[in-house]
């Protein structure tokens, strides 16, 4: 399963083996062996591959079919929403809006830590306003 998922992700991203190996800082030969199922990556390399393609290690290993890795910022948003008793459809719409905003911040070079810091402030202000109003 790992080999097939790795090949699929690489081809979807339109990388050659040589290009992907360089980006992951591994040998092209090692990547080739991963892709034909004759070798498995160590945990560090597995995590590097998952992070590069923004998928979970469970997806790479075939333990889930969901190729979406949940960003910790989104997880906090979901938890806050559930605490407030929000409905699923409204949450879905809100998350789409949040994702668009976060992508814009990422495109502008904001680090994940900076984005989390901003969200923490937004929640803090929101909670204060809810207590006042």
Legacy VTK file of the C-alpha trace (Angstrom):
# vtk DataFile Version 3.0
C-alpha trace
ASCII
DATASET POLYDATA
POINTS 133 float
0.000 0.000 0.000
2.797 2.443 0.914
4.521 1.989 -2.447
1.342 2.651 -4.442
0.432 5.710 -2.375
3.919 7.162 -2.707
3.915 6.721 -6.494
0.441 8.237 -6.718
1.362 11.274 -4.611
4.596 11.852 -6.539
2.859 11.642 -9.917
-0.020 13.838 -8.744
2.552 16.470 -7.700
4.283 16.005 -11.103
7.711 15.209 -9.691
10.245 12.832 -11.136
11.887 10.421 -8.726
15.056 12.497 -8.935
13.208 15.736 -8.077
11.291 14.236 -5.154
14.371 12.513 -3.769
16.216 15.843 -3.810
13.345 17.618 -2.044
13.202 14.895 0.628
17.002 14.799 0.881
17.153 11.069 0.210
18.770 9.082 -2.569
16.884 8.459 -5.795
17.742 4.775 -5.463
16.109 4.611 -2.026
12.998 6.354 -3.348
12.857 3.917 -6.256
13.031 0.960 -3.860
10.227 2.491 -1.740
8.091 2.840 -4.853
8.523 -0.768 -5.965
7.967 -2.071 -2.451
11.426 -3.560 -1.947
12.344 -1.232 0.894
10.439 0.699 3.564
11.464 4.102 4.918
12.530 4.623 8.498
10.181 6.625 10.740
12.005 9.905 10.148
11.745 9.515 6.375
8.120 8.361 6.597
7.259 11.513 8.561
9.226 13.649 6.105
7.245 12.191 3.188
3.926 12.680 5.017
4.783 16.288 5.871
5.964 17.023 2.334
2.695 15.825 0.784
0.591 17.076 3.726
-0.920 13.657 4.383
-0.926 11.512 7.495
1.430 8.606 7.985
-1.707 6.480 8.425
-2.694 7.393 4.862
0.751 6.498 3.529
0.639 3.145 5.307
-2.877 2.328 4.129
-4.506 2.562 7.566
-6.960 5.193 6.284
-8.219 6.267 2.891
-8.440 9.910 3.889
-5.487 11.753 2.381
-6.231 14.889 4.371
-4.025 15.662 7.334
-5.878 17.745 9.900
-3.985 20.899 10.752
-3.817 21.505 14.532
-5.365 24.937 13.957
-8.412 23.301 12.353
-8.653 20.805 15.196
-8.827 23.670 17.701
-11.511 25.361 15.607
-13.583 22.158 15.566
-13.209 21.713 19.328
-14.259 25.309 20.003
-17.222 24.939 17.649
-18.373 21.771 19.401
-18.138 23.496 22.793
-20.431 26.215 21.477
-22.946 23.668 20.134
-22.511 24.601 16.468
-24.242 22.516 13.795
-22.264 20.471 11.233
-23.308 22.435 8.124
-22.389 25.769 9.663
-19.081 24.278 10.794
-18.356 23.017 7.267
-18.937 26.500 5.835
-16.879 28.161 8.565
-13.995 25.745 8.032
-13.970 26.428 4.292
-13.759 30.152 5.042
-11.012 29.572 7.631
-9.046 27.386 5.212
-9.148 30.066 2.521
-7.868 32.626 5.003
-5.142 30.324 6.326
-4.010 29.506 2.772
-3.696 33.227 2.060
-1.599 33.624 5.204
0.563 30.654 4.179
1.051 32.171 0.715
2.221 35.369 2.405
4.818 33.336 4.311
3.186 33.111 7.732
4.582 30.165 9.717
2.233 27.599 11.312
3.208 28.995 14.728
2.292 32.530 13.641
-1.053 31.364 12.244
-1.799 29.542 15.515
-0.863 32.666 17.451
-3.322 34.717 15.373
-6.115 32.156 15.893
-5.461 32.106 19.635
-5.922 35.882 19.706
-9.091 35.655 17.603
-10.572 33.074 20.009
-9.528 35.166 22.996
-11.254 38.261 21.606
-14.292 36.196 20.580
-14.615 34.697 24.070
-14.310 38.127 25.666
-17.017 39.522 23.372
-19.295 36.563 24.143
-18.904 37.173 27.892
-19.725 40.855 27.462
-22.629 40.447 25.112
LINES 1 134
133 0 1 2 3 4 5 6 7 8 9 10 11 12 13 14 15 16 17 18 19 20 21 22 23 24 25 26 27 28 29 30 31 32 33 34 35 36 37 38 39 40 41 42 43 44 45 46 47 48 49 50 51 52 53 54 55 56 57 58 59 60 61 62 63 64 65 66 67 68 69 70 71 72 73 74 75 76 77 78 79 80 81 82 83 84 85 86 87 88 89 90 91 92 93 94 95 96 97 98 99 100 101 102 103 104 105 106 107 108 109 110 111 112 113 114 115 116 117 118 119 120 121 122 123 124 125 126 127 128 129 130 131 132
